[in-house]
Amino acid sequence: THTSNGADYPYTMTLIHSQSDMIDPHLASAYSNSMVAELYDRMQDHYPMAPYMNLIGRTPEEGIRDFQDWPRYSTGYAGLFNCYGFTTEAHMLKPYRDRVLATYHFLNELTEYSADHSAELVKNKAKADRNTLVLDRIHLDYELDTLKKDSVKFKGFKAEFFESGITGIERLRYDRNEQWEGFIPQFKHYKGVDEVRIPDYYYVPQAWSDVVERLQTNEVKMNRLSTDTVLEVDAYFISSYETSDRPYEGHFVHTKVDTRVERQLINFLKGDYIIPTAQLAKRYIVNVLEPRAKDSFFRWGFFDAVLQQKEWFSPYVFEDMALDILEEDNDLKKRFEKKKEDESFANDMWAQLIFIYRNSDFYEKGHMRYPIYRSPLD
């Protein structure tokens, strides 16, 4: 349950539910076509609801879109485990008593609906769980499908625009004495992008205890290596990323993450974790362990240590070694000479030396290598 700000309108309660395109199709069909619709009908006798006003523009008349409930939100998190999620949004400008009662009535109607349709709800979840076990691909991101436009009936207050007495810039005000009723555009479909194939296993070194703890909290089934061993894995390298200038929920979140993959032999230690993906927590596992996923542990800063290059060189020492490296590696020498055709590179001593260093055996292998590994797909 939550209290909402934003646009002003007559409704005391608006509702967010798990985004249908981001949950299992078996779950989404019954969820959208019957459960959500009936909850709206039931609330008509108490406090009529509207969809959460996730505005396209400045006012509801311009349209709304479904809330993109990533796993960080309760509704998105619930969907990872094939559960229905709801967030009530009681409007902050309505009387406190009404906000409490609207929330109470919704929870009561949700409880009664769940009791009345318990067999159906259990059956739908069972179907979704079976589908999860055989799921072999998943989308790491979703984009609003602007080609699919619906409409929803809505009651609103008249929006007025006039010059601000403080800034001199146009401001918005809602006239509560003048109500209107009609249909507003609604965009409620998202399309999946950045699809990945799901490996049979992920490998998590025990050193990343904060990650292991969260996996255990979410009842992810894990096995541990009984001895030191070497495994052939697919290793991600972070090619590029951006980091927010300001903290969000106590973290400097990474965005625009791009990766590349290398097949490598990695030394694992006794006690490191093997996570099979053939389990009901599959969607959760992929969404937190794939670095490009919207709410991955990488994006939230759990693996920032690998982003720092710790080993460097002194130019006066490395100069002679760099010459030997180029003489022994014809391919690197050709690439180096090609880069020197760039005037800025040719005039930058440090850029030239670091290029050679990062293409030599001296460069630390763990720099920018994401430390959670995947079993090979082929």
Phi, psi and omega per residue, in radians:
T1 nan 2.549 -3.012
H2 -2.639 2.739 3.001
T3 -1.897 2.298 -2.985
S4 -1.862 2.589 2.917
N5 -1.941 -2.786 3.131
G6 1.861 -2.520 -3.089
A7 -1.086 2.764 3.064
D8 -1.809 2.461 -3.094
Y9 -2.853 2.944 -3.057
P10 -1.214 -0.403 -3.019
Y11 -1.228 2.370 3.006
T12 -1.384 -0.569 -3.035
M13 -2.203 2.293 2.908
T14 -2.115 2.891 -2.955
L15 -2.354 2.364 2.944
I16 -1.902 2.330 3.007
H17 -2.266 2.823 -3.114
S18 -0.844 2.283 -3.074
Q19 -1.176 2.152 -2.935
S20 -1.089 -0.575 -3.111
D21 -1.396 -0.144 -3.081
M22 -1.873 0.116 3.084
I23 -2.117 3.038 -3.122
D24 -1.015 2.387 -3.098
P25 -1.010 -0.654 3.116
H26 -1.091 -0.675 3.137
L27 -1.246 -0.755 -3.035
A28 -1.112 -0.687 -3.074
S29 -1.065 -0.913 -3.129
A30 -1.221 -0.614 -3.094
Y31 -1.105 -0.893 -3.058
S32 -1.333 -0.667 -2.998
N33 -1.441 -0.365 -3.080
S34 -2.294 -0.958 -2.994
M35 -1.103 -0.929 -3.092
V36 -1.103 -0.784 -3.129
A37 -1.057 -0.715 -3.120
E38 -1.215 -0.613 3.107
L39 -1.120 -0.677 3.054
Y40 -1.078 -0.749 3.140
D41 -1.116 -0.749 -3.107
R42 -1.121 -0.602 -3.104
M43 -1.303 -0.207 3.119
Q44 -1.049 -0.503 -3.124
D45 -1.406 -0.139 -3.081
H46 -2.118 -1.432 3.100
Y47 -2.300 1.767 -3.128
P48 -0.925 2.440 -3.087
M49 -1.880 2.814 2.952
A50 -2.294 2.799 3.027
P51 -1.056 2.678 3.088
Y52 -0.962 2.312 -3.067
M53 -1.424 1.295 3.049
N54 -1.530 1.542 -2.880
L55 -1.241 2.502 2.988
I56 -1.346 -0.737 -3.135
G57 -2.102 -2.337 -3.080
R58 -1.665 -0.403 -3.087
T59 -2.338 2.803 3.132
P60 -1.016 -0.551 -3.115
E61 -1.008 -0.494 -3.121
E62 -1.352 -0.209 3.074
G63 2.008 2.842 3.114
I64 -2.290 2.858 3.054
R65 -2.342 2.666 3.115
D66 -1.002 2.470 3.079
F67 -1.172 2.271 -3.116
Q68 -1.476 1.585 -2.974
D69 -1.549 1.513 3.092
W70 -1.122 2.903 -3.113
P71 -0.996 -0.321 3.100
R72 -1.144 -0.404 3.140
Y73 -1.639 2.655 -3.058
S74 -1.052 -0.672 -3.127
T75 -1.178 -0.712 3.106
G76 -1.201 -0.688 3.106
Y77 -1.082 -0.765 3.137
A78 -1.035 -0.702 -3.119
G79 -1.096 -0.484 3.116
L80 -1.102 -0.424 -3.119
F81 -1.938 0.388 3.104
N82 1.004 0.755 3.058
C83 -2.080 2.633 3.089
Y84 -1.368 2.399 3.131
G85 -2.174 2.427 3.094
F86 -2.348 2.459 2.969
T87 -2.219 2.073 3.075
T88 -1.471 2.443 3.141
E89 -2.137 1.666 3.100
A90 -1.454 2.285 -2.996
H91 -1.254 2.284 -3.024
M92 -1.117 -0.427 -3.076
L93 -1.530 -0.055 3.105
K94 -1.552 2.713 3.135
P95 -0.957 2.501 -3.096
Y96 -0.983 -0.746 -3.131
R97 -1.021 -0.767 -3.137
D98 -1.149 -0.667 3.132
R99 -1.114 -0.740 3.122
V100 -1.138 -0.795 -3.111
L101 -1.145 -0.687 3.117
A102 -1.092 -0.739 3.109
T103 -1.131 -0.758 3.125
Y104 -1.040 -0.842 -3.099
H105 -1.111 -0.669 3.118
F106 -1.118 -0.824 -3.134
L107 -1.058 -0.663 3.122
N108 -1.168 -0.776 3.130
E109 -1.156 -0.659 3.102
L110 -1.108 -0.723 3.116
T111 -1.113 -0.786 -3.135
E112 -1.144 -0.726 3.113
Y113 -1.066 -0.786 -3.109
S114 -1.080 -0.658 3.103
A115 -1.209 -0.728 -3.118
D116 -1.177 -0.538 -3.047
H117 -2.070 0.507 -3.041
S118 -1.027 -0.758 -3.116
A119 -1.096 -0.737 3.131
E120 -1.141 -0.736 3.141
L121 -1.108 -0.754 3.123
V122 -1.124 -0.714 -3.141
K123 -1.109 -0.768 -3.138
N124 -1.132 -0.680 3.116
K125 -1.170 -0.678 3.118
A126 -1.073 -0.716 3.083
K127 -1.086 -0.782 -3.137
A128 -1.124 -0.683 3.123
D129 -1.112 -0.733 3.116
R130 -1.116 -0.685 3.119
N131 -1.145 -0.653 3.131
T132 -1.078 -0.700 -3.083
L133 -1.102 -0.493 -3.133
V134 -1.814 0.028 3.141
L135 -1.095 2.217 -3.115
D136 -2.060 -0.061 3.095
R137 -2.455 2.680 -3.137
I138 -2.657 2.582 3.088
H139 -1.573 2.380 3.132
L140 -1.626 -0.194 -3.115
D141 -2.616 2.811 3.123
Y142 -2.424 2.509 3.101
E143 -2.147 2.544 3.112
L144 -1.093 2.284 3.095
D145 -1.558 1.691 -3.069
T146 -1.346 -0.120 3.112
L147 -1.471 -0.221 3.127
K148 -1.913 1.772 -3.095
K149 -2.021 2.256 3.047
D150 -1.968 -2.996 3.049
S151 -2.503 2.745 -3.136
V152 -2.433 2.454 3.124
K153 -1.243 2.399 -3.005
F154 -2.589 2.495 2.996
K155 -1.879 2.270 -3.080
G156 -2.383 2.934 2.985
F157 -1.648 2.594 3.118
K158 -1.123 2.273 3.094
A159 -1.610 2.311 3.127
E160 -2.141 2.456 3.096
F161 -2.095 2.313 3.111
F162 -2.723 2.949 -3.057
E163 -1.245 2.321 3.110
S164 -1.247 2.388 3.082
G165 -1.302 -0.205 3.141
I166 -1.724 -0.959 -3.031
T167 -1.651 -0.339 -3.055
G168 1.360 0.064 -3.126
I169 -1.803 2.660 -3.124
E170 -0.995 2.300 3.101
R171 -2.158 2.899 -3.087
L172 -1.936 2.467 3.013
R173 -2.528 2.513 3.098
Y174 -1.794 2.298 3.114
D175 -1.638 1.804 -3.086
R176 -1.259 -0.209 3.117
N177 -1.467 -0.152 -3.110
E178 -2.225 1.810 -3.118
Q179 -1.769 2.715 3.057
W180 -2.381 2.815 3.104
E181 -2.441 2.350 -3.134
G182 -3.119 -2.899 3.138
F183 -1.831 2.402 3.094
I184 -2.062 2.654 3.113
P185 -1.083 2.476 3.095
Q186 -2.371 2.151 3.069
F187 -1.856 1.916 -3.042
K188 -2.176 0.376 3.131
H189 -2.166 2.388 3.065
Y190 -2.133 2.606 3.093
K191 -1.998 2.392 -3.118
G192 -1.282 2.456 3.067
V193 -2.329 2.925 3.134
D194 0.953 1.153 -3.133
E195 -1.436 2.423 3.070
V196 -2.203 2.623 3.001
R197 -1.429 2.439 -3.087
I198 -1.536 2.195 3.117
P199 -1.305 2.923 3.073
D200 -1.261 -0.547 -3.084
Y201 -2.502 2.626 2.859
Y202 -1.980 2.573 3.122
Y203 -2.024 2.174 -3.070
V204 -2.122 1.910 3.059
P205 -1.035 2.436 -3.055
Q206 -1.125 -0.303 3.134
A207 -1.059 -0.465 -3.115
W208 -1.534 1.157 -2.997
S209 -1.149 -0.569 3.119
D210 -1.097 -0.639 3.118
V211 -1.254 -0.796 3.133
V212 -1.018 -0.733 -3.138
E213 -1.044 -0.727 -3.131
R214 -1.242 -0.607 3.062
L215 -1.130 -0.733 3.122
Q216 -1.142 -0.695 3.129
T217 -1.042 -0.580 -3.139
N218 -1.618 0.290 3.022
E219 1.017 0.656 3.037
V220 -1.322 2.268 3.132
K221 -1.346 2.238 -3.095
M222 -2.393 2.590 3.002
N223 -2.001 2.838 -3.137
R224 -2.150 2.494 3.100
L225 -1.147 2.394 -3.114
S226 -1.544 -0.169 -3.131
T227 -2.732 2.820 3.024
D228 -1.077 2.487 -3.109
T229 -2.750 2.865 3.062
V230 -1.998 2.248 -3.118
L231 -2.188 2.505 3.004
E232 -1.474 2.169 -3.053
V233 -2.397 2.923 2.928
D234 -1.681 2.110 -3.097
A235 -1.921 2.267 3.039
Y236 -1.432 2.502 2.913
F237 -2.077 2.392 3.130
I238 -1.374 1.894 -3.117
S239 -1.354 -0.701 -3.134
S240 -2.835 2.766 3.103
Y241 -2.928 2.840 3.004
E242 -2.191 2.691 -3.114
T243 -2.188 2.403 -3.116
S244 -1.081 2.581 3.117
D245 -1.335 -0.417 -3.091
R246 -2.149 2.634 3.125
P247 -1.238 2.595 3.050
Y248 -2.256 2.076 -3.101
E249 0.902 0.680 3.072
G250 1.446 0.145 -3.117
H251 -2.308 2.598 2.944
F252 -1.651 1.724 -2.947
V253 -1.364 2.444 3.082
H254 -1.546 2.490 3.109
T255 -2.319 3.027 3.099
K256 0.840 0.862 -3.099
V257 -1.417 2.256 3.073
D258 -2.184 2.558 -3.067
T259 -2.390 2.838 2.938
R260 -2.308 2.838 -3.054
V261 -2.126 2.432 3.016
E262 -2.252 2.437 3.011
R263 -1.441 2.134 -3.045
Q264 -2.430 2.773 2.952
L265 -1.674 2.140 -3.065
I266 -2.101 2.370 3.067
N267 -1.403 2.135 3.058
F268 -1.973 2.659 -3.087
L269 -1.854 2.724 3.028
K270 -0.943 2.254 -3.129
G271 1.746 -0.214 3.049
D272 -1.149 2.766 -2.960
Y273 -1.762 2.427 2.988
I274 -1.985 2.180 -3.100
I275 -1.993 1.880 3.054
P276 -1.275 2.430 -3.131
T277 -1.550 -0.160 3.111
A278 -1.381 1.217 3.128
Q279 -2.689 2.889 -3.040
L280 -1.165 -0.356 3.125
A281 -1.500 0.283 -3.033
K282 -0.963 -0.832 -3.104
R283 -1.088 -0.701 3.090
Y284 -1.109 -0.827 -3.105
I285 -0.979 -0.871 -3.106
V286 -1.138 -0.716 -3.081
N287 -1.217 -0.395 3.113
V288 -1.751 -0.418 -3.059
L289 -1.749 -0.346 3.045
E290 -1.383 2.078 -2.980
P291 -1.087 -0.483 -3.127
R292 -1.447 -0.230 -3.130
A293 -1.042 2.603 -2.948
K294 -1.060 -0.583 3.137
D295 -2.159 0.676 3.116
S296 -1.186 2.746 3.061
F297 -1.047 -0.559 3.105
F298 -1.096 -0.827 -3.114
R299 -1.058 -0.542 -3.113
W300 -1.518 0.112 2.979
G301 1.571 0.249 -3.115
F302 -1.274 -0.324 -3.072
F303 -2.103 0.489 -3.083
D304 -1.071 -0.392 -3.118
A305 -1.041 -0.553 -3.094
V306 -1.349 -0.182 -3.114
L307 -1.475 -0.199 -3.119
Q308 -1.704 2.195 3.020
Q309 -1.421 2.084 -3.035
K310 -1.726 -0.423 -3.110
E311 -1.824 2.274 -3.140
W312 -2.313 -2.786 -3.123
F313 -2.630 2.807 2.993
S314 -1.705 2.160 -3.062
P315 -0.919 -0.702 -3.068
Y316 -1.193 -0.410 3.084
V317 -1.487 -0.709 -2.999
F318 -1.371 -0.368 -3.073
E319 -0.899 -0.929 -3.089
D320 -1.173 -0.646 3.115
M321 -1.143 -0.640 -3.135
A322 -1.098 -0.674 3.090
L323 -1.061 -0.772 3.132
D324 -1.119 -0.692 -3.140
I325 -1.068 -0.764 3.137
L326 -1.156 -0.653 -3.131
E327 -1.183 -0.511 -3.083
E328 -1.596 -0.172 -3.085
D329 -2.283 1.625 -3.076
N330 -1.112 -0.665 3.139
D331 -1.105 -0.784 3.114
L332 -1.110 -0.681 3.140
K333 -1.094 -0.720 3.123
K334 -1.130 -0.744 3.131
R335 -1.153 -0.629 3.116
F336 -1.147 -0.795 3.134
E337 -1.134 -0.615 3.101
K338 -1.120 -0.745 -3.141
K339 -1.159 -0.506 -3.128
K340 -1.227 -0.165 3.035
E341 -1.216 -0.334 3.031
D342 -1.386 2.089 -3.030
E343 -1.059 -0.711 -3.123
S344 -1.138 -0.661 3.091
F345 -1.198 -0.726 -3.119
A346 -1.118 -0.458 -3.121
N347 -1.705 0.128 -3.088
D348 -2.052 1.763 -3.105
M349 -1.032 -0.806 -3.089
W350 -1.106 -0.724 -3.141
A351 -1.069 -0.674 -3.140
Q352 -1.199 -0.763 -3.127
L353 -1.183 -0.697 -3.126
I354 -1.203 -0.546 3.076
F355 -1.099 -0.802 3.128
I356 -1.149 -0.760 -3.109
Y357 -1.056 -0.789 -3.084
R358 -1.292 -0.158 3.057
N359 -1.897 0.305 3.141
S360 -1.997 3.012 3.116
D361 -1.253 -0.215 -3.128
F362 -1.335 -0.407 -3.089
Y363 -1.189 2.296 -3.089
E364 -1.110 2.236 -3.023
K365 -1.219 -0.404 -3.074
G366 -1.510 -0.127 -3.126
H367 -1.179 2.167 3.124
M368 1.192 0.144 3.071
R369 -1.605 2.070 -3.135
Y370 -1.154 2.180 -2.926
P371 -1.502 0.264 2.993
I372 -1.935 2.223 -2.961
Y373 -1.975 2.723 -3.113
R374 -1.967 2.523 2.985
S375 -1.206 2.484 -3.103
P376 -1.030 2.525 -3.119
L377 -1.515 -0.322 3.129
D378 -2.585 nan nan
